[in-house]
Amino acid sequence: MRAAAVERTEALVHAGRIAKILTVISFVAFLWGLLYPRPSPLIVGILIALPWIAVGAAGRSKGLIRIDQYKKDAHSSVALAVVLPGLALAQLGMRNIQVLHWMELLKVAIVMGAVLFLAAIVADAALRTKYATLPLIFIVMLIYGFGAGLQADIVLDRSTPGLYRAKVFSKRISSGRHTYYELTLRPWGPAKYGSTDSVPHDLYDSIQPGDSVCVALGQGALGVQWYTVSECR
């Protein structure tokens, strides 16, 4: 009996180490993805993979590692390893990358988020009893699906971008929790009604209404057309 208790204690300690390692890696990747202007494909790949690794670790631990964080619970949690990568990926997706048809990205986000959500409730039986938190967890998975789907769509895209010139109609600064520098463009290429796009601060300062900018349109590896706005050279 005592041997079994010792064995379980050792298993809990080992599970705790794994959870801590995943949490630290997630936190570092999260900060890198947010603070570095152009994170490498390696960091993006790590952010995409981490929630799946965390869910896999919870499943293999046989209940010793939980996906959600509960008060007064001796079990280790990989909650941050599931939440932080999705937040970083979503923020990266909103930073200077535009999507032509948002509904296409929403479809990808729902599919990827739903698959990760189902994997999570299979891996962690305790989740299936937390009815109050399941909707919140699903929303977290949707945020991950949004960010991971867009990044995969861009990073894996092997199409040659189409190039367009667009006239700037107006510009504005949107302030709130984050500051966005936005250019409103007149119709260009497939954007028949023009577009309002977030751009880097230096581009915003260098462009005035009436100037032209260059738009590079990619077809997307997952079928979600994306584009970037830059100064014409």
Backbone bond lengths (Angstrom), bond angles and torsions (degrees), N, CA, C in turn:
res aa  C-N    CA-C-N  psi(-1)  N-CA   C-N-CA  omega(-1)  CA-C   N-CA-C  phi
1 M - - - 1.464 - - 1.525 110.73 -
2 R 1.340 114.41 -45.84 1.456 119.45 179.27 1.519 110.94 -65.67
3 A 1.336 116.88 -37.77 1.464 121.42 178.58 1.518 110.47 -62.28
4 A 1.326 116.20 -38.81 1.463 120.14 179.29 1.525 110.62 -66.35
5 A 1.341 116.59 -38.79 1.464 120.47 178.91 1.523 110.87 -65.54
6 V 1.350 115.67 -41.10 1.474 120.17 178.44 1.516 110.15 -64.09
7 E 1.327 115.54 -42.60 1.465 120.46 -179.55 1.536 110.85 -62.36
8 R 1.328 116.12 -41.40 1.461 119.22 179.39 1.531 111.24 -67.49
9 T 1.334 115.70 -39.30 1.465 119.09 177.80 1.518 111.05 -61.27
10 E 1.330 115.85 -43.62 1.466 120.36 178.33 1.522 110.90 -62.97
11 A 1.337 116.29 -38.80 1.464 120.38 178.74 1.523 110.90 -65.30
12 L 1.334 116.83 -39.57 1.464 120.76 177.98 1.528 111.30 -64.83
13 V 1.334 116.32 -39.91 1.470 120.50 178.47 1.526 110.20 -64.49
14 H 1.331 116.24 -43.78 1.468 120.69 179.10 1.535 110.46 -62.78
15 A 1.325 116.33 -43.15 1.461 120.59 178.31 1.525 110.20 -63.11
16 G 1.331 117.03 -37.42 1.454 121.08 178.72 1.518 111.70 -63.15
17 R 1.332 116.62 -39.30 1.472 120.37 178.28 1.528 110.39 -62.79
18 I 1.321 115.80 -45.38 1.468 119.72 179.93 1.525 110.59 -60.76
19 A 1.332 116.65 -45.13 1.464 120.91 -179.86 1.528 111.00 -62.48
20 K 1.338 117.17 -40.95 1.460 120.32 -179.93 1.516 111.19 -65.78
21 I 1.329 117.11 -41.46 1.468 120.89 179.32 1.528 110.36 -61.37
22 L 1.328 116.43 -46.29 1.467 120.19 179.30 1.527 111.11 -63.93
23 T 1.321 116.96 -37.38 1.461 120.72 179.77 1.519 110.98 -66.40
24 V 1.335 116.92 -44.63 1.471 120.71 179.78 1.524 110.36 -63.44
25 I 1.329 117.35 -46.21 1.469 120.81 179.18 1.522 110.26 -59.98
26 S 1.321 116.70 -42.49 1.460 121.05 -179.72 1.521 111.26 -63.77
27 F 1.335 116.19 -41.78 1.460 119.92 -179.03 1.524 110.80 -65.53
28 V 1.343 117.02 -43.26 1.470 120.94 179.33 1.526 110.17 -64.38
29 A 1.340 116.92 -46.10 1.467 120.50 179.74 1.518 111.14 -63.96
30 F 1.331 116.54 -36.76 1.464 121.86 178.20 1.530 110.43 -61.03
31 L 1.334 116.90 -49.46 1.460 120.86 179.94 1.525 111.12 -64.65
32 W 1.335 115.97 -42.02 1.462 119.89 179.73 1.532 109.94 -61.45
33 G 1.319 116.12 -45.89 1.459 120.22 -178.78 1.519 112.81 -63.37
34 L 1.345 117.00 -33.56 1.456 120.60 -178.05 1.521 113.26 -83.23
35 L 1.339 116.79 -39.69 1.452 120.78 -170.38 1.517 113.40 -91.36
36 Y 1.334 117.61 -28.43 1.458 119.88 -178.61 1.526 108.17 -83.52
37 P 1.346 118.66 127.61 1.474 120.58 -173.77 1.524 114.31 -56.39
38 R 1.334 116.73 -41.14 1.459 120.27 -178.71 1.531 109.19 -134.61
39 P 1.316 117.51 83.21 1.469 120.31 -178.65 1.518 111.11 -61.66
40 S 1.323 116.48 145.95 1.458 121.26 -177.16 1.523 110.77 -69.73
41 P 1.346 116.84 159.02 1.470 119.88 175.85 1.530 112.13 -56.29
42 L 1.345 116.98 -28.34 1.461 120.23 178.74 1.529 110.23 -63.39
43 I 1.339 117.19 -47.13 1.466 120.50 179.29 1.518 110.77 -63.88
44 V 1.323 116.58 -41.53 1.468 120.24 177.53 1.521 110.19 -61.06
45 G 1.346 116.42 -42.52 1.462 120.39 178.54 1.519 112.10 -63.03
46 I 1.341 116.42 -39.30 1.467 120.53 178.14 1.527 110.02 -64.41
47 L 1.325 116.95 -43.19 1.459 120.52 179.33 1.524 111.53 -62.66
48 I 1.323 116.87 -38.84 1.459 120.39 178.78 1.526 110.62 -67.50
49 A 1.327 116.71 -39.25 1.466 120.70 -174.26 1.528 113.70 -79.03
50 L 1.332 118.43 -29.51 1.460 121.33 -170.59 1.532 114.61 -56.76
51 P 1.342 120.35 -46.86 1.466 117.92 179.30 1.519 113.01 -60.34
52 W 1.319 117.42 -35.99 1.467 120.30 178.04 1.524 111.25 -68.01
53 I 1.334 116.28 -39.32 1.464 120.31 177.20 1.526 109.94 -64.16
54 A 1.347 116.00 -41.79 1.466 120.31 179.67 1.529 111.03 -63.81
55 V 1.325 117.27 -43.86 1.465 120.85 178.10 1.533 110.04 -64.17
56 G 1.328 116.36 -40.79 1.465 119.77 177.37 1.513 112.36 -62.63
57 A 1.344 116.55 -40.21 1.462 120.64 178.60 1.522 110.90 -64.23
58 A 1.329 116.52 -39.54 1.468 120.01 177.97 1.521 110.68 -64.14
59 G 1.325 116.28 -41.07 1.453 119.82 179.95 1.522 112.69 -65.87
60 R 1.320 116.87 -41.15 1.469 120.93 -177.93 1.525 111.99 -74.80
61 S 1.325 117.43 -19.39 1.472 120.04 -177.21 1.526 112.99 -77.36
62 K 1.322 116.68 -9.72 1.473 121.76 -179.43 1.530 111.53 57.63
63 G 1.321 115.26 46.02 1.461 120.29 174.60 1.514 115.45 93.32
64 L 1.332 118.44 -4.73 1.464 120.34 -179.03 1.524 112.14 -80.15
65 I 1.332 116.49 -23.19 1.463 121.35 177.05 1.518 107.63 -116.12
66 R 1.317 115.88 129.16 1.458 121.11 179.62 1.522 109.93 -104.90
67 I 1.318 115.72 149.74 1.454 120.52 178.02 1.521 110.26 -81.50
68 D 1.316 117.27 -39.87 1.455 121.21 177.09 1.526 109.59 -92.20
69 Q 1.323 115.86 163.73 1.468 121.32 179.27 1.526 109.13 -104.84
70 Y 1.330 116.60 125.04 1.459 120.67 -179.08 1.523 109.77 -119.71
71 K 1.335 115.81 144.27 1.459 119.90 177.91 1.528 110.46 -70.39
72 K 1.341 114.73 146.82 1.460 122.30 177.30 1.529 111.68 53.77
73 D 1.350 115.17 40.76 1.461 120.96 179.19 1.525 108.29 -117.09
74 A 1.335 116.63 125.41 1.463 120.76 -178.25 1.522 111.98 -74.97
75 H 1.322 117.02 -14.62 1.459 120.15 -178.91 1.530 111.09 -72.44
76 S 1.317 115.61 150.30 1.461 120.77 176.46 1.528 109.25 -79.27
77 S 1.319 115.63 157.44 1.460 120.75 -178.05 1.527 110.99 -128.53
78 V 1.332 115.38 143.90 1.466 121.33 174.15 1.533 109.52 -112.88
79 A 1.327 116.24 29.22 1.461 120.65 -177.17 1.525 112.04 -56.51
80 L 1.333 116.87 -45.18 1.465 119.55 -178.08 1.522 111.61 -67.00
81 A 1.327 116.96 -32.10 1.467 120.59 178.73 1.523 111.29 -69.77
82 V 1.328 116.71 -19.68 1.461 120.98 176.50 1.525 110.85 -90.98
83 V 1.333 117.23 -38.64 1.463 121.54 -173.17 1.527 113.04 -83.05
84 L 1.341 118.00 -49.34 1.461 121.10 -171.44 1.525 114.22 -61.27
85 P 1.341 120.21 -44.42 1.472 119.02 -179.78 1.520 112.67 -59.04
86 G 1.328 117.35 -40.33 1.460 119.94 179.44 1.517 112.08 -63.44
87 L 1.334 116.96 -40.80 1.467 120.65 178.59 1.527 110.97 -64.06
88 A 1.334 116.35 -42.39 1.468 119.84 179.28 1.519 111.03 -65.27
89 L 1.329 117.32 -43.33 1.466 121.14 -179.61 1.520 111.34 -64.46
90 A 1.335 116.61 -40.09 1.463 119.98 178.73 1.525 110.82 -64.80
91 Q 1.344 116.82 -40.67 1.457 120.77 178.75 1.524 110.46 -65.32
92 L 1.332 116.70 -41.15 1.463 120.27 177.28 1.522 110.51 -61.71
93 G 1.339 115.82 -38.66 1.453 119.91 -179.37 1.515 113.03 -66.18
94 M 1.334 117.47 -24.11 1.460 121.32 -179.49 1.520 111.75 -94.28
95 R 1.326 117.09 -2.48 1.460 121.43 -176.22 1.529 110.20 -96.68
96 N 1.307 116.20 96.41 1.465 122.63 172.06 1.529 114.48 68.46
97 I 1.328 117.55 11.17 1.457 121.36 174.55 1.522 107.98 -116.80
98 Q 1.310 115.97 129.74 1.457 120.61 -178.29 1.525 110.01 -114.11
99 V 1.314 116.39 152.44 1.460 122.57 178.58 1.517 108.11 -117.12
100 L 1.338 116.04 133.61 1.459 119.89 -176.79 1.523 111.47 -73.23
101 H 1.331 117.39 -44.57 1.464 121.21 -179.37 1.537 108.19 -125.87
102 W 1.334 116.69 103.33 1.455 121.53 -174.60 1.517 113.10 -66.19
103 M 1.320 118.31 -27.08 1.461 120.53 -179.85 1.522 111.28 -64.09
104 E 1.328 116.59 -33.68 1.461 119.93 177.96 1.529 110.51 -65.03
105 L 1.332 116.17 -40.78 1.466 119.78 177.79 1.526 110.71 -68.31
106 L 1.335 117.11 -36.33 1.459 120.62 178.93 1.531 111.01 -61.77
107 K 1.316 116.76 -38.98 1.465 120.51 177.98 1.531 110.38 -62.38
108 V 1.328 116.29 -44.50 1.467 120.79 178.68 1.523 110.06 -62.90
109 A 1.335 116.82 -43.66 1.469 121.53 -179.25 1.517 111.25 -61.06
110 I 1.334 117.42 -42.22 1.464 120.91 -179.18 1.524 110.62 -65.32
111 V 1.328 116.76 -43.72 1.472 119.95 -179.21 1.523 110.77 -64.38
112 M 1.347 117.25 -50.33 1.462 120.29 -177.88 1.521 111.16 -65.62
113 G 1.331 116.76 -41.98 1.457 120.07 179.56 1.512 112.19 -65.28
114 A 1.341 117.26 -40.24 1.467 121.01 -179.20 1.521 111.18 -66.50
115 V 1.326 117.02 -39.76 1.464 120.36 179.48 1.525 110.27 -64.71
116 L 1.331 117.12 -43.84 1.466 120.22 178.78 1.529 110.46 -65.92
117 F 1.319 117.76 -38.56 1.462 122.13 178.37 1.529 110.83 -62.21
118 L 1.318 116.92 -45.57 1.469 120.53 178.96 1.523 110.81 -64.22
119 A 1.341 116.44 -40.46 1.465 119.93 177.82 1.529 110.56 -62.11
120 A 1.332 116.59 -37.89 1.465 120.85 -178.73 1.524 111.92 -66.32
121 I 1.336 117.61 -44.38 1.465 118.66 -177.40 1.527 111.35 -74.72
122 V 1.332 117.06 -20.80 1.470 119.52 172.69 1.525 109.81 -75.67
123 A 1.334 116.49 -40.09 1.469 120.90 -176.77 1.523 112.66 -72.42
124 D 1.343 117.50 -34.09 1.460 121.41 -175.47 1.525 109.17 -121.45
125 A 1.326 116.24 101.49 1.468 120.64 -177.62 1.525 112.02 -61.75
126 A 1.348 117.38 -28.64 1.462 120.48 -178.81 1.517 111.79 -63.48
127 L 1.331 117.18 -28.96 1.456 120.15 179.90 1.521 111.43 -62.58
128 R 1.317 115.70 -33.69 1.469 119.64 -174.88 1.523 112.23 -69.27
129 T 1.316 117.33 -11.56 1.469 120.63 178.60 1.529 112.16 -102.20
130 K 1.320 117.48 -4.00 1.469 122.14 -177.21 1.523 109.38 -100.39
131 Y 1.335 115.84 71.45 1.452 120.75 -174.06 1.533 112.39 -62.70
132 A 1.314 117.28 -32.18 1.470 120.49 -177.24 1.522 111.81 -69.79
133 T 1.346 117.71 -31.32 1.459 120.58 -176.10 1.525 113.18 -96.43
134 L 1.318 118.56 -11.05 1.463 120.48 -177.93 1.536 112.79 -58.84
135 P 1.346 119.72 -43.61 1.474 118.56 177.75 1.522 112.63 -60.58
136 L 1.351 116.82 -39.19 1.460 120.05 178.90 1.522 110.46 -64.80
137 I 1.324 116.83 -42.13 1.466 120.70 178.54 1.523 110.45 -62.69
138 F 1.326 116.42 -39.41 1.466 119.70 178.80 1.525 110.71 -64.01
139 I 1.340 117.24 -38.82 1.464 120.54 177.42 1.530 110.17 -63.46
140 V 1.338 116.34 -41.24 1.469 120.27 176.92 1.523 110.40 -59.47
141 M 1.330 116.64 -41.50 1.464 120.97 179.24 1.532 111.28 -66.57
142 L 1.341 117.42 -34.98 1.461 120.98 177.56 1.530 110.77 -66.35
143 I 1.338 116.10 -39.65 1.468 119.61 176.47 1.523 109.64 -61.39
144 Y 1.336 115.82 -42.91 1.466 119.49 176.09 1.524 110.37 -60.23
145 G 1.350 117.02 -46.01 1.455 120.66 -179.56 1.512 112.42 -59.68
146 F 1.335 116.57 -38.00 1.461 121.50 177.55 1.529 110.32 -62.44
147 G 1.343 115.99 -54.28 1.455 119.73 -176.74 1.512 113.50 -67.76
148 A 1.335 116.30 -46.29 1.461 120.12 -178.37 1.524 110.92 -67.56
149 G 1.337 116.75 -39.22 1.458 120.12 179.34 1.514 111.93 -62.64
150 L 1.338 116.46 -44.52 1.459 119.67 -179.51 1.528 111.19 -67.05
151 Q 1.333 117.29 -43.91 1.460 119.59 180.00 1.530 111.98 -64.24
152 A 1.325 116.77 -41.59 1.464 119.87 177.27 1.522 110.53 -64.36
153 D 1.324 116.36 -39.53 1.460 121.82 178.88 1.523 110.84 -59.44
154 I 1.339 116.40 -38.08 1.463 121.22 -177.84 1.528 111.87 -82.24
155 V 1.332 116.46 -51.22 1.464 121.35 -174.49 1.534 111.44 -62.68
156 L 1.325 117.19 -37.54 1.457 120.96 -177.49 1.524 113.32 -89.56
157 D 1.327 116.53 -0.85 1.466 120.64 -178.50 1.527 110.20 -71.23
158 R 1.316 116.82 121.24 1.468 122.00 179.42 1.526 111.72 -109.18
159 S 1.329 117.03 9.50 1.460 120.36 179.35 1.526 110.01 -76.22
160 T 1.330 115.65 155.77 1.460 121.07 174.70 1.524 107.98 -85.22
161 P 1.328 118.16 119.35 1.471 119.64 -176.38 1.521 112.19 -60.59
162 G 1.330 116.32 139.63 1.455 120.81 171.57 1.517 109.11 -81.28
163 L 1.335 117.29 141.04 1.459 121.80 -175.66 1.523 110.45 -110.30
164 Y 1.332 116.10 134.10 1.458 122.46 -178.97 1.524 109.17 -136.41
165 R 1.329 115.05 151.14 1.465 120.85 171.82 1.519 107.97 -105.52
166 A 1.325 116.35 138.34 1.463 120.79 -178.82 1.524 109.83 -135.03
167 K 1.323 115.91 139.83 1.460 121.61 176.56 1.534 109.91 -82.27
168 V 1.314 115.81 139.44 1.462 121.21 177.72 1.524 108.47 -85.21
169 F 1.325 116.02 121.92 1.465 121.07 179.30 1.528 110.81 -85.10
170 S 1.342 116.44 -44.33 1.472 120.39 -179.80 1.517 109.17 -158.80
171 K 1.320 115.93 172.75 1.458 121.81 178.45 1.524 108.90 -142.88
172 R 1.345 116.02 152.03 1.458 119.98 179.47 1.522 109.97 -158.47
173 I 1.329 114.97 161.03 1.460 121.73 176.22 1.522 107.89 -112.10
174 S 1.333 116.27 124.23 1.466 121.47 177.80 1.522 108.14 -101.32
175 S 1.317 116.26 118.88 1.464 121.18 -177.65 1.514 110.15 -110.15
176 G 1.303 115.06 147.20 1.453 122.80 178.61 1.508 107.00 179.75
177 R 1.322 116.18 -133.18 1.457 119.55 175.18 1.519 109.99 -63.89
178 H 1.341 115.85 -34.74 1.455 122.19 174.62 1.517 108.23 -127.48
179 T 1.314 116.43 155.27 1.459 121.64 177.20 1.515 109.39 -101.73
180 Y 1.326 116.12 127.43 1.460 121.32 179.51 1.525 108.51 -119.25
181 Y 1.338 114.57 137.57 1.452 121.42 177.63 1.529 107.02 -104.85
182 E 1.320 116.18 116.73 1.459 120.75 -168.70 1.522 112.50 -119.55
183 L 1.328 114.94 138.60 1.454 122.62 172.88 1.522 108.15 -114.38
184 T 1.330 116.43 132.58 1.456 120.86 173.43 1.523 107.62 -98.36
185 L 1.336 115.38 119.91 1.458 121.08 -175.61 1.519 110.88 -102.49
186 R 1.317 115.21 146.68 1.457 120.39 172.37 1.536 108.43 -72.21
187 P 1.338 117.67 167.02 1.476 119.82 -178.47 1.527 112.80 -50.70
188 W 1.320 115.16 136.88 1.463 121.46 177.89 1.531 108.25 -145.28
189 G 1.312 117.67 141.47 1.463 122.64 175.75 1.520 112.42 43.21
190 P 1.345 116.79 -126.71 1.467 120.18 179.52 1.527 114.28 -76.28
191 A 1.317 118.02 -8.32 1.471 121.37 178.18 1.528 108.20 -85.59
192 K 1.317 115.63 80.37 1.465 121.77 -171.49 1.526 113.27 -65.42
193 Y 1.323 116.72 -23.09 1.457 119.75 -178.33 1.532 111.44 -111.20
194 G 1.321 116.07 16.89 1.451 119.84 -178.09 1.520 111.11 77.13
195 S 1.320 117.21 -168.61 1.470 121.04 -178.40 1.516 109.83 -161.44
196 T 1.322 115.46 155.79 1.465 122.25 172.74 1.513 107.27 -116.39
197 D 1.331 116.57 118.63 1.452 121.02 -168.07 1.524 112.33 -128.00
198 S 1.331 115.29 140.12 1.461 121.61 174.12 1.525 108.69 -78.38
199 V 1.335 117.09 133.32 1.461 121.85 -177.02 1.527 109.50 -132.53
200 P 1.337 118.11 163.54 1.467 120.22 176.59 1.528 111.67 -61.95
201 H 1.317 114.94 153.83 1.460 120.78 -177.06 1.522 111.72 -58.71
202 D 1.341 117.32 -42.16 1.462 119.36 -177.47 1.527 111.78 -66.05
203 L 1.337 117.30 -36.60 1.465 119.97 176.83 1.530 109.93 -67.16
204 Y 1.316 116.47 -42.37 1.468 120.98 179.13 1.531 110.81 -57.46
205 D 1.333 117.32 -43.23 1.464 121.33 -178.26 1.522 112.55 -68.84
206 S 1.334 116.23 -30.48 1.472 119.85 -174.44 1.521 113.52 -87.26
207 I 1.337 117.68 -9.62 1.467 121.57 -175.37 1.524 110.15 -112.65
208 Q 1.336 115.35 137.65 1.449 121.80 176.99 1.526 110.05 -121.15
209 P 1.336 118.56 154.66 1.468 120.19 175.98 1.523 111.17 -52.02
210 G 1.325 115.51 134.79 1.453 121.52 -176.11 1.514 112.91 100.01
211 D 1.360 117.48 -22.17 1.463 120.61 175.73 1.528 110.17 -73.26
212 S 1.321 115.04 166.78 1.466 120.99 176.70 1.521 109.72 -108.32
213 V 1.315 116.03 145.86 1.461 122.56 172.07 1.524 107.97 -123.75
214 C 1.318 115.66 164.56 1.458 121.05 179.69 1.527 109.71 -107.50
215 V 1.309 115.87 135.25 1.452 122.49 -178.30 1.531 108.41 -116.06
216 A 1.333 116.14 125.36 1.474 122.07 176.05 1.519 108.18 -105.92
217 L 1.332 116.31 117.86 1.463 122.30 -175.25 1.522 110.88 -108.37
218 G 1.356 116.34 118.17 1.458 121.92 175.89 1.520 110.89 -99.00
219 Q 1.321 116.64 150.93 1.470 120.82 -178.32 1.520 112.38 -81.08
220 G 1.331 117.73 -22.81 1.461 121.46 177.55 1.509 113.72 83.94
221 A 1.332 116.03 132.02 1.468 120.69 179.98 1.521 112.15 -65.62
222 L 1.341 117.24 -28.09 1.464 122.15 -179.47 1.523 111.96 -103.05
223 G 1.339 115.82 11.25 1.459 119.90 177.70 1.508 114.81 86.22
224 V 1.334 117.53 9.32 1.466 121.41 177.95 1.523 108.00 -100.48
225 Q 1.323 117.22 109.72 1.452 120.44 -178.79 1.527 110.54 -69.59
226 W 1.325 116.95 129.92 1.450 123.04 -178.51 1.524 109.29 -129.38
227 Y 1.331 116.31 159.62 1.455 117.91 -179.42 1.525 110.78 -152.37
228 T 1.313 114.23 161.05 1.460 121.65 175.80 1.519 108.46 -125.05
229 V 1.314 115.16 151.22 1.463 121.77 178.63 1.519 107.91 -113.31
230 S 1.317 117.20 130.32 1.470 120.97 -178.47 1.520 110.00 -144.22
231 E 1.306 114.51 169.58 1.471 120.59 177.62 1.515 109.14 -73.78
232 C 1.318 117.53 137.54 1.461 121.26 178.32 1.526 109.42 -74.85
233 R 1.307 114.92 137.13 1.470 119.68 -178.66 1.519 110.32 -114.60
